[in-house]
Amino acid sequence: MPILSLIRNHEEDINQMIQNEAEYHKYMDEAGKAWDELVKMGISQEQKDLIENIERATGCIGSIYSEISYQKGFSDAIKLIIESLVS
């Protein structure tokens, strides 16, 4: 199987896993309800924009942290495999 097909299938698997995760939906619902409450309070467009910027930045921080953690875990796994083969 070509590497691009593997990557594409992997991404589809991850997306399906996320969609099947109850906790994901719990937090999506929680965020939606919180946003609805803010709208009911009558916040201004400027305030909405600021909140969206904070959400975006927080999401980016989480993504970067996850990516670095994944890379570290993958690197550690390779080191362990090599060490077990050499020992």
Beta strands, then each sheet from edge to edge (+ up, - down):
end
